[in-house]
Amino acid sequence: MKNLTMKNTIIKNSAKALFISSALAITTLASASLPVQWQLDDSHTRVGFSVNHLGFSTTMGHFNDVKGVVNYDIKAPNKANMNFTIATDSIDTNWDARDAHLKKDEFFNVAKYPTMTFKSTSVTFKNPQQAAVTGDFTMLGKTKPLTLDVTLNKIANSPLTKEPVIGFRATGVIDRAAYGMTAFASGITTEVPIQIDGELIEKKAATKNKAK
């Protein structure tokens, strides 16, 4: 028991040290010359989701076409704002027949609603690495508030492009029924966890850096 306690203490202290060192690294960058306008790097961004299927399994998918612009000044992080657009027709669950069904009227109705959007209304940093981002999420023509928990993984110059990059992860939960997507609610969860993993690059350099 003593060894287990000591081991847990070491793990906790190591995690704390890692967090502090990462936070210090991000804080130090505040004095560096970094851009304020950023754009999603298509080749390193994934918007994923998962649903429970009849209690048997978890079905996962993502969207292949996502565009986003972020205004973020590391010296004034709480003034950040962002605007994302997702093409609903780009849904990909690794099975063509299911994707075709999800594009129909009872689900995403891509013919009538070709996009989903998120526009932030407030950004609150809890510490240099973690923030709560609240905004207006629009799906199927309905707009409701959505809060994402965002973690900044790393801010540094890419060793490949030599340009500044922000790596991040954002998580949240969308209640699809609240937007009118109630199909198969008895067997497929309506509370849908989402996870966005991505990289932001300087807006003017987006084309130059794509797919590197």
Secondary structure in CASP SS format (residue, H / E / C, confidence):
PFRMAT SS
TARGET T0000
AUTHOR 0000-0000-0000
METHOD secondary structure of the structure
MODEL  1
M C 1.00
K H 1.00
N H 1.00
L H 1.00
T H 1.00
M H 1.00
K H 1.00
N H 1.00
T H 1.00
I H 1.00
I H 1.00
K H 1.00
N H 1.00
S H 1.00
A H 1.00
K H 1.00
A H 1.00
L H 1.00
F H 1.00
I H 1.00
S H 1.00
S H 1.00
A H 1.00
L H 1.00
A H 1.00
I H 1.00
T H 1.00
T H 1.00
L H 1.00
A H 1.00
S H 1.00
A C 1.00
S C 1.00
L C 1.00
P C 1.00
V C 1.00
Q E 1.00
W E 1.00
Q E 1.00
L E 1.00
D C 1.00
D H 1.00
S H 1.00
H H 1.00
T C 1.00
R E 1.00
V E 1.00
G E 1.00
F E 1.00
S E 1.00
V E 1.00
N E 1.00
H E 1.00
L C 1.00
G C 1.00
F C 1.00
S E 1.00
T E 1.00
T E 1.00
M E 1.00
G E 1.00
H E 1.00
F E 1.00
N C 1.00
D C 1.00
V E 1.00
K E 1.00
G E 1.00
V E 1.00
V E 1.00
N E 1.00
Y C 1.00
D C 1.00
I C 1.00
K C 1.00
A C 1.00
P H 1.00
N H 1.00
K H 1.00
A C 1.00
N E 1.00
M E 1.00
N E 1.00
F E 1.00
T E 1.00
I E 1.00
A E 1.00
T H 1.00
D H 1.00
S H 1.00
I E 1.00
D E 1.00
T C 1.00
N C 1.00
W C 1.00
D H 1.00
A H 1.00
R H 1.00
D H 1.00
A H 1.00
H H 1.00
L H 1.00
K C 1.00
K C 1.00
D C 1.00
E C 1.00
F C 1.00
F C 1.00
N C 1.00
V C 1.00
A C 1.00
K C 1.00
Y C 1.00
P C 1.00
T E 1.00
M E 1.00
T E 1.00
F E 1.00
K E 1.00
S E 1.00
T E 1.00
S E 1.00
V E 1.00
T E 1.00
F E 1.00
K C 1.00
N C 1.00
P C 1.00
Q C 1.00
Q E 1.00
A E 1.00
A E 1.00
V E 1.00
T E 1.00
G E 1.00
D E 1.00
F E 1.00
T E 1.00
M E 1.00
L C 1.00
G C 1.00
K E 1.00
T E 1.00
K E 1.00
P E 1.00
L E 1.00
T E 1.00
L E 1.00
D E 1.00
V E 1.00
T E 1.00
L E 1.00
N E 1.00
K E 1.00
I E 1.00
A E 1.00
N E 1.00
S C 1.00
P C 1.00
L C 1.00
T C 1.00
K C 1.00
E C 1.00
P E 1.00
V E 1.00
I E 1.00
G E 1.00
F E 1.00
R E 1.00
A E 1.00
T E 1.00
G E 1.00
V E 1.00
I E 1.00
D E 1.00
R H 1.00
A H 1.00
A H 1.00
Y H 1.00
G C 1.00
M C 1.00
T C 1.00
A C 1.00
F C 1.00
A C 1.00
S C 1.00
G C 1.00
I E 1.00
T C 1.00
T C 1.00
E E 1.00
V E 1.00
P E 1.00
I E 1.00
Q E 1.00
I E 1.00
D E 1.00
G E 1.00
E E 1.00
L E 1.00
I E 1.00
E E 1.00
K H 1.00
K H 1.00
A H 1.00
A H 1.00
T H 1.00
K H 1.00
N H 1.00
K C 1.00
A C 1.00
K C 1.00
END
